[in-house]
């Protein structure tokens, strides 16, 4: 009878270990899903920032070009002032 009680105790411990492992896996899966959603959100934010940066660079280049044209049309005098 003592052996049967020991086997039963070991089976119970094994079941508890399996349940604990299952709970841990579920918790990891939930955490992973949350992190994946955060990652998607951050990637979308990065894409928007890249688009905004590209737009700002285009505006900057356009303004630089306009400034260069303006400088060609209004050359500086010898003393550094515009005509």
Sine and cosine of phi, psi and omega as CSV:
sin_phi,cos_phi,sin_psi,cos_psi,sin_omega,cos_omega
0.00,0.00,-0.56,0.83,0.00,-1.00
-0.90,0.44,-0.63,0.77,0.02,-1.00
-0.91,0.41,-0.66,0.75,0.01,-1.00
-0.90,0.43,-0.63,0.78,0.03,-1.00
-0.91,0.41,-0.64,0.77,0.02,-1.00
-0.91,0.42,-0.68,0.74,0.03,-1.00
-0.89,0.46,-0.68,0.73,0.01,-1.00
-0.89,0.46,-0.67,0.74,0.03,-1.00
-0.89,0.46,-0.69,0.72,0.00,-1.00
-0.91,0.42,-0.63,0.78,0.04,-1.00
-0.89,0.45,-0.68,0.74,0.01,-1.00
-0.88,0.47,-0.69,0.72,0.04,-1.00
-0.89,0.46,-0.64,0.77,0.01,-1.00
-0.90,0.43,-0.68,0.73,0.03,-1.00
-0.88,0.48,-0.68,0.73,0.03,-1.00
-0.89,0.46,-0.65,0.76,0.04,-1.00
-0.89,0.46,-0.68,0.73,0.02,-1.00
-0.90,0.44,-0.68,0.74,0.02,-1.00
-0.90,0.44,-0.67,0.74,0.02,-1.00
-0.89,0.46,-0.69,0.72,0.04,-1.00
-0.88,0.47,-0.65,0.76,0.02,-1.00
-0.90,0.44,-0.68,0.73,0.03,-1.00
-0.89,0.46,-0.65,0.76,0.03,-1.00
-0.90,0.44,-0.68,0.73,0.02,-1.00
-0.89,0.46,-0.64,0.76,0.04,-1.00
-0.89,0.45,-0.68,0.73,0.01,-1.00
-0.90,0.44,-0.67,0.74,0.03,-1.00
-0.90,0.45,-0.64,0.77,0.01,-1.00
-0.90,0.44,-0.67,0.74,0.04,-1.00
-0.90,0.44,-0.70,0.71,0.01,-1.00
-0.89,0.45,-0.65,0.76,0.02,-1.00
-0.89,0.46,-0.67,0.74,0.02,-1.00
-0.89,0.47,-0.66,0.75,0.03,-1.00
-0.89,0.45,-0.69,0.72,-0.01,-1.00
-0.92,0.40,-0.62,0.79,0.04,-1.00
-0.90,0.44,-0.63,0.77,0.03,-1.00
-0.91,0.41,-0.67,0.74,0.06,-1.00
-0.87,0.49,-0.66,0.75,0.00,-1.00
-0.89,0.46,-0.71,0.71,0.04,-1.00
-0.87,0.49,-0.68,0.73,-0.01,-1.00
-0.90,0.44,-0.69,0.72,0.01,-1.00
-0.91,0.41,-0.64,0.77,0.03,-1.00
-0.89,0.45,-0.64,0.77,0.04,-1.00
-0.90,0.44,-0.66,0.75,0.03,-1.00
-0.89,0.45,-0.67,0.74,0.03,-1.00
-0.88,0.47,-0.68,0.74,0.02,-1.00
-0.87,0.50,-0.69,0.72,0.02,-1.00
-0.89,0.45,-0.67,0.75,0.02,-1.00
-0.91,0.42,-0.61,0.79,0.04,-1.00
-0.91,0.43,-0.65,0.76,0.04,-1.00
-0.90,0.44,-0.68,0.73,0.02,-1.00
-0.89,0.45,-0.67,0.74,0.02,-1.00
-0.88,0.47,-0.68,0.73,0.02,-1.00
-0.88,0.47,-0.69,0.73,0.02,-1.00
-0.89,0.46,-0.68,0.74,0.02,-1.00
-0.91,0.42,-0.62,0.79,0.04,-1.00
-0.90,0.44,-0.66,0.75,0.04,-1.00
-0.89,0.46,-0.69,0.72,0.05,-1.00
-0.88,0.48,-0.68,0.73,0.01,-1.00
-0.88,0.48,-0.73,0.68,0.00,-1.00
-0.89,0.46,-0.64,0.77,0.04,-1.00
-0.89,0.46,-0.71,0.71,0.00,-1.00
-0.91,0.41,-0.63,0.78,0.06,-1.00
-0.88,0.48,-0.67,0.75,0.01,-1.00
-0.90,0.43,-0.69,0.72,0.04,-1.00
-0.88,0.47,-0.65,0.76,0.02,-1.00
-0.90,0.44,-0.67,0.75,0.02,-1.00
-0.89,0.45,-0.67,0.74,0.04,-1.00
-0.89,0.46,-0.67,0.74,0.00,-1.00
-0.89,0.46,-0.65,0.76,0.01,-1.00
-0.91,0.41,-0.58,0.82,0.04,-1.00
-0.93,0.36,-0.56,0.83,-0.02,-1.00
-0.98,0.20,-0.44,0.90,-0.03,-1.00
-0.82,-0.57,0.97,0.23,-0.02,-1.00
-0.91,0.42,0.48,-0.88,-0.01,-1.00
-0.98,0.20,0.51,-0.86,0.11,-0.99
-0.98,0.19,0.06,-1.00,-0.02,-1.00
-0.88,0.48,-0.54,0.84,-0.03,-1.00
-1.00,0.10,0.07,1.00,0.07,-1.00
1.00,-0.07,-0.03,1.00,0.01,-1.00
-1.00,-0.07,0.44,-0.90,0.02,-1.00
-0.98,0.21,0.48,-0.88,0.05,-1.00
-0.95,0.32,0.00,0.00,0.00,0.00
